[in-house]
Amino acid sequence: MEAIERLAAEGVIPAAEAPRISRIARGDLVSVRLEIRALLYAGVTLAVAGAGLFVKEHYREIGPVAITLALSLAAAGCLVFVARAASPFSWERSPAPRLAAQYVLILGVLLVGVDLAYVEAQFRVLGPEWPYHLLLYSGVALVAAYRFDSAAVLSIALSAFAAWRGVEVKNALGFLFRNGGSRVRMNAIACGLLFLAGAAASARARRKAHFEAVWGNLGCLLLLGGLLSGALGSPAWTLWGGALLVAGAAVLAVAVRAGREAYAAQAIVAGYLGAMRFVLHPIRDEKLLFLLVAATASVTLWVLVRLHRRMQGRHET
């Protein structure tokens, strides 16, 4: 307490802030931000789930037009509330709005998705081209994410885009891939490369550069996951495994140079699993398999710990 009073007297900290800092030092003031965020997220999830259950149970009594109108008004109300609370648009990181507004935005975007899905299910607006409602939803969420500076909504937009490609690729590549797993695999790899390009563009152009992590993490997950799927489940697993090791090494090199710990961790884990496919393939002794897996997993864990410490040390300096 004396140190805080001395710092306040010397002007190091504002005198008006000294009482609050003293309360924190004594343990009288504790942050509940994490708990509030968890409650708000749970509230948004329950609200969307409740809306879906209500529509399911009472759609005959209420009618599709009334339900569509109610969902549209609810979504519009959420977005109008957020628009009034939001800061003016900027390509830089915008000042964070009130905590409630961030979750109202997520609720509004999710309600837009529920509304679009319900309209398509009831009125068949797009007919056989119904997957395009996922693309439309992705576009709406993408605009909302950039306008209101929300990484959570951006992840919704990118997930919806990947889902659209997952459905659409069935027709586009069906003559090449009879196996459904192959179609999903190729879609994941293509979307992963696209999202990684989005991450690079965000960082280099400095347009919402802090969104790079959203683009990049999802891109790495899809790219490495698609290649790993081929390495573990395809008859041509050697080719897929080789591609996985090359891609993992490239991602790891870029991640270490740029200081992106999450990218590097994904590359190490995916590369480990792909390499183990080559190592364990000719082995039939169960005891030897167990020992190899235990030993290599321990080494991989040690590498991840060392990577984390190195990255933390770089950030501190």
N, C-alpha and C positions, 0 to 999 in steps of 0.2 A: 504494500500500500504506500509505503514511504517513497518507493521508486517512482510510482505513478504521480504522486504529488510533486516530487522534484522535477520530473519531466514536464509536468504542466506549468510549474513555476518558471522553468527555463524556456518555455514556449515550443518545446519539441512536439507536444501534442496540444490541441486546442483545450483551453480551460473548461469549455462547456462539455467536452467529451470525457473529462476525467472521472466524473461520478459514474458514468456508464461503464467505463473500462474497469473501474474499481469493483463494481458489482460483478463483472465477468471474472475478474481475478479471484474474488471471494467465492465464486460458484453460485452466487445468488441469481445470476442471469444466464439461462441456458437456452440455446437455439433449438427450436422444434421445427425448423424448416423442412428437414427430411420427413418427419412424421406428417406434416401438413401436405407435402407433395404426395406422399403415399395415400393419404385420405382422399385428396382431390382426384388422383388417378383412379382409385377404387370407385369414387363417385361417378366419374366419366364412364368407366367400364359398366357399372351397374345401370346407369341411365340408358346407354345404348342397348344393353341386353334387355332391359325392361321394355324399351320401345319395340324391339324385335318380338318379344313374347306377346306384348299387347296386340301388335298387328296380327300375329299368328292366331291368337285366340278370338279376336273380335272383328276380323276383316269382313266377315259376311254381314254382320249387323251394321257396321259403320259404312262399308262401301269403299271401293278402291279410290274413287275421286276424293272423298273426304280424307282418307288416310294420306294420299299423296299431298294434298293441300296442307295437312297438319305437319307432316314431316318437312315440307318445304318452308313453312312459316317458322318452325322451330330452328331449322338450320340457318335461315336468313336472320332470325333474331340473334342467334349466337354470333354470327359473323358481323352484324351491325354493332353489337356490343363491343366486340374486339376492335373493330375499325375506329370506334370513338375513343377507345383507351390507348390505341397504338400510337407510336411516334411516326413522324413523316418517313416515307420510304428513303432508304439509303443503301448503297452497295456495301457500306461498311457494317460492322456489328451495331445494331440498333440498341438503344437503352431498353433494358428489360421492362416490359409492362408489369402491371400488377400480377401477382402470382395466380389469382383466380382467372384472369384474362387468358393466360397461357393454356389453361385446361379447358376453358370455354371454347377456345379456338379448336382444340383437338376434338371436343364434343361436336362442334359445328361441322367440321370436316367429315367426321365419321357419320353424322346424320345425313350429309349430302350423299355419301356412299350408300347408306341404307335406302335413301329416297330413290336414287338412280336404279338400284337393284330391284326395288319394288315396282317401279314404273315399268322396267323391262320385263319383269316376270308377269305382270298383269296385262299390259297393253301390247307387248311384243313390238315395240316401236322399231327396233332394228332387225327383227326377224332372225334369219340365219346368221346375220352379222352381229349378233348380240355381244360378242367379246369386245366390240369397240366401245361399249359403255365403260369397260375397265380403263381403256385409253383415255376416254373423256374424263373419268374420275381422277386419273393420274394427272391430267393437265390442270384440273381445278385445284387439286391439292398442291401441285407444284407452284402455281401462281400464289396461292395462300401462303405457302412456306416462305417464298421470297418476299412477298409483300409484308408479312408480319414477322419475318426473321425467326422462324421456328424450325429447329432441326428435327423435332419429333414429327411434324407434319411433312417435312421433306422425306423422312424415312417411309411414311405412309404412301407418298407419291411414287417413290421408287419401287416399293413393294407392289403397288397396283400395276405399274408398268411391267414389272417382271411377270406378274400373274397374267397380264394380257398377252405377253409373248408366249407364255407357257401354253395358252389355249390356241393362239393363232398359229404357232409354229406347226401344229398338227396338220394343217392344210398346206402350209408353205413348203414343208420338208417331208411330207408324208411319202412321196415317191422315192425318197432317198433312204429313209429310216423306217422300217416296218416295226421295229421295236419301240414301244412307248418310252422306255428308259433312255434310249438314244436321243429321242426328241427333247426330253427334259434336259438331258446333259448338254446338248448343243445350245439350247436356249439359255441355260445357266452361264455357259462360257461366253456367249455373245453379249448377254446383258452385263456380265462381269467386266468385260473389256470396255463396253460403253460407259459404265459407271466409273471405271478407273480413268477413262478419258475425261469424264466430267470433273473428277477430282483434280486432275492436272490443270484443266482449264480454269477451275475456280481459284486455284492457288496462283497460277501465273498471271491471269487477268486481274486478280484482286477484286473479283466480283463475288461478294459474300464468301471470302476466302475461308472463313471459319466453318463453312459447310463442307470443306474438303474431307473431313473425317467421316461424314455421313456417306458421301459418294464413295470414298475410298474403302471404308470398311465393308460396306455391302458389296462393292465390286470385288474385293479380295475374297470374300466369303463365297460368292457365286463362281468366280473363276476357279479358285482352288478346289472348291467343293465339286464342281463339274468334272474337273480333271481327276480328282480323287475317286469319284464315282466310276469313271472309266477304268482306273487302275485297279479297283477292287471288284468290279462287276462285269467288265466287258471281256469277251473272248480274246480281243487284241489288247490285253492288259499291259503287255510290255511296252507298246507304243504310248498308251495313255500314261503309264508310269514314268516313262522317260520325259514326256511332255510336262508332267507334273513336277518332276525334279528340276527341269530347266526353268519353268515358270516360278517355282518356289524360290530358286536361287536368285532370279531376277528381282522378284518382289523383296526378298530379304536384303539384297544389296541396296536397292533404292530406299528401303525403310531405314536401314542403319545410317545411310548417308543423310537422310532427311530428318532423322530423329523421330520416326513414327513407330512407337513400340507395338501398337495393336497390329499393324501390318506385319511386322517382323514376327510376332508371336504366331499369327495365323500361318505364315510361310513355314516356320519351323515345325509346327504341329502337322501340317499337311505333308511337308517333305518327309517327316519321320514316318508317317503312316504309309506313304508311297514307297519309301525305301524298305520298310519292313515287308512289303509285299514281295520284293525281290529276294530279301534275305530268307524269309520263312518258307517260300514256295517249295524248295527242294527238301525241306526237313520234315520228317514223319515222326520223329521221337517226341512224344508229348512232354516229357520232362525237359528235354533240351529246348523245346519251344517256349515253355514257361520261363526257364532261366534267361533265355535271350530277350524275351519280352520284358521281364522284370529289370534286367540290366540296362537295356536300351531306353526303357521308359525313365529310369532313374537318371541316366545321362541327359536325356532330353529335358527333364525337369530342372536339372542343374543348369543347363544352358539357358533355359527361360529365366531362372532366377538371376543368373549373371547378366543376362540382357536387361532385365528390369533395373538392376542396380546401376548398370552402365548408363542407361537412359536417364535415370533419376539424377545421377551425378552430372550428366551433361546439362540437364535443365537447371540444376542448382548453380552451376557455373555460368 
